[in-house]
């Protein structure tokens, strides 16, 4: 949801759409740093880990793969 907020702010600049309003300054910084492609890649990695966990993949391995994708985009 945090990355969703970054994407929503980047696209609309509307603070009323933010779920984490208390993180406004961090969200605005991240929105200015990250491209739409990077945010899409991160959100896809999060969705992929959900699918993997539903398929009973090892939790630690699935989360580690997701974190590697996030780290690569930074």
Beta strands, then each sheet from edge to edge (+ up, - down):
end
